[in-house]
Each structure stands twice: as structure tokens, then as C-alpha cells.
Amino acid sequence: MQFYSTNKKSPLVSFETALIAGLAPDSGLYMPQLFPHYTRQELDSVRDKTLQEIGVQLFDKWFGDEIPLIDIKTIV
């Protein structure tokens, strides 16, 4: 997932870069370029899950391309 600066004067960066930097070089806030889509089935399925399982499901959609699932489970 790529992140952009709200001031739109800095290049797109990875989640890791946005997290470590905090603010973009142009003093803007980093925001995700795209928001993951959740199907109705995925949303309905959270009723039967623990808070930790929901967290893993959400984190994996947002950061699964940069953080391995095993690490997401450890973080959550």
C-alpha cells in the first residue's frame, strides 16, 4: 500500500516509510492512497470472531503486502 502526503508535494511512500517518518517532507500527513474494500460477507463474519481475529483480518487487508501474516498475528 502506498501513502501520499496531504500537501501533495512529496512522492508516494511505503507503509514502513510513512510510519517511521511520521510526517511527509512537505509537512503533510501521510494518508493511504487506496482504502481496502470489505465484502458484506467479511463484515458479517466479524460477529463470530474475537477482537484479535478481527484485528488480524483488518491489518492483513491494509498491510499484508508489507507485513507477513505471522508478524501481523504477533503484533495483534
C-alpha positions in Angstrom: 0.0 0.0 0.0 1.3 3.4 -0.9 0.8 6.6 1.2 0.6 10.2 -0.1 1.1 13.5 1.6 -2.0 15.6 2.3 0.1 18.6 0.9 0.6 16.5 -2.3 4.2 17.8 -2.7 6.0 14.6 -1.7 6.4 11.3 -3.5 4.3 8.2 -2.6 5.9 6.1 0.1 5.5 2.7 1.6 3.8 2.0 4.9 7.2 1.5 6.6 8.5 4.8 5.4 5.3 6.7 6.4 5.3 5.0 9.8 8.9 5.8 10.6 8.9 9.4 9.1 5.6 10.4 10.8 5.2 13.5 8.6 6.0 13.9 4.9 8.9 16.1 3.9 6.4 18.8 2.9 4.9 18.7 6.4 1.7 16.9 5.2 0.2 13.9 6.9 0.5 10.5 5.2 -2.7 9.0 4.1 -3.3 5.7 2.3 -3.7 6.1 -1.5 -6.4 3.4 -1.5 -8.7 2.0 1.1 -9.3 -1.8 1.1 -12.7 -3.0 0.2 -14.6 -5.3 2.6 -17.3 -7.6 1.3 -20.6 -7.9 3.0 -19.6 -11.4 3.9 -16.3 -10.2 5.5 -18.2 -7.6 7.6 -20.8 -10.1 8.7 -18.2 -12.6 9.7 -16.7 -10.4 12.4 -19.7 -11.2 14.6 -18.3 -14.7 15.2 -14.7 -13.6 15.7 -12.6 -12.5 18.7 -11.2 -9.0 18.8 -7.8 -10.4 18.0 -9.1 -12.3 14.9 -10.9 -9.1 13.7 -7.6 -7.2 14.2 -5.7 -9.7 12.1 -8.3 -9.6 9.4 -8.2 -5.8 9.2 -4.4 -5.5 9.4 -3.9 -8.1 6.7 -6.1 -6.2 4.3 -4.3 -2.9 5.0 -0.7 -4.1 5.4 -0.5 -7.7 4.2 1.7 -6.8 1.2 4.3 -5.3 3.6 4.0 -7.2 6.8 3.9 -11.0 6.8 0.7 -12.6 8.3 2.7 -14.3 11.0 4.1 -10.9 12.1 0.6 -9.4 12.0 -0.7 -12.1 14.3 2.2 -11.4 16.7 1.5 -7.7 16.7 -2.2 -8.2 17.3 
